[in-house]
Amino acid sequence: MGTRITRSPDYDTIGVIYLEEAGQLAVETAGQLAGFIETARQTIDIAIYDCRLTDGPAAILRDALAARANSGVRIRVVYDAGDKPETIEDVEALGLEPVPVTTHERIAELGLPDTSIRAITGMRALMHHKYVIVDGQRVWTGSLNLSDDSMHRMENMIVTLTSAELARDFRRDFDQLWSSGRVEASGKFATAPHELIYGGAPAPTDVDFSPGQGQAINELIAKRVARATSRIVICSMLFTSSRLLGALADHVARGRIDITGIYDGTQMAGVLHQWREREDLAWKIQAVQDIIAYGNLVGKPSTPYRPGQSHNFLHVKTLVVDQTVLTGSHNFSHAAQANAENVLSISSAALADRTVEYSHRLADRYRAVSTT
């Protein structure tokens, strides 16, 4: 099957990698990230939610970072040191997939000195970013954690950006996390779109960060969906935000927009189970059921979470609305707006079409065993 990498002209400033379960080895994905890191000549800033690597991929990244450090490159890492979700209740409350709580013990796999590493904490909020900034010029971002499961067993979308302007936005968010050590102090600034290129054509791209812009992100996504004129394609672990569900439900009621896609059936089922305990959330359950039925959405039957076991969540967090791709680390849930997250908005017909192809390929793969 192989890792899905979109090939485009050398002058493109956006690159995309699509990962599929068992479609690539963890060492291959780690090698791609190491290749990105090896381009650094001055600085490397890494913000990562979860780090959980076996010897092979860990050594690839450790060697790449050590080589850059030995060449005088300054390296900084921020990571989440909060209490990770361990139950379905936590998934709903925090808007995140469950992972083991030992990231602070595993970050040592990267082989960096303590002075290069900073733990980030928050009040019922997590540092959920997954990005790397090189030389204040290039960014690697998306939904990929530094774990064997994320690199090999989960569906993830990685976006690389060559843009000093966008790198500056990411660097500003990073510096807020680094200087404060707190989730709540980050993302508190407005951004603007910048002109990038994908498939040889202009691709205006913006990025927003929560929690500083968390409410605005939630509203932006819902408004973008509400204004859709031709298609909405879901390729996301969850879609549980009240505003997003309301916008999707309105389209279902009118019946004029194609809605297709895939989500993580196991995680969504757990959230719906929690909602059934509250009468005021009955409308959300009905909305999800109506949206799934209307679009014949596919729920990937991922392995239920168990500490210490391997997991294969559909981990990507992406929506395609007409010709715009919304993607990043941010799950489409209300709770996620309180976490440290990022969301890219990329206006590109070519990227939208290729991302739709990816979503439909995954849906076809899991349709026969779907949880819907």
Secondary structure, 3 states (H helix, E strand, C coil): CCCEECCCCCCCCEEEEEECCCCCCHHHHHHHHHHHHCCCCCEEEEEECCEECCHHHHHHHHHHHHHHHHCCCEEEEEEECCCCCCCHHHHHHHCCCCCCCCHHHHHHHHCCCHHHEEEEECCCCCECCEEEEECCCEEEEECCCEEHHHHHCCEEEEEEEECHHHHHHHHHHHHHHHHHCEHHHCCCCCCCCEEEEECCEEEEEEEEEECCCHHHHHHHHHHHHHCCCCEEEEEECCECCHHHHHHHHHHHHHCCCEEEEEEEHHHHHHHHHHHCCCHHHHHHHHHHHHHHHHHCCEEECCCCCCCCCCCCCECCEEEEECCEEEEECCCECCHHHHCEEEEEEEECHHHHHHHHHHHHHHHHHHHHHCCC
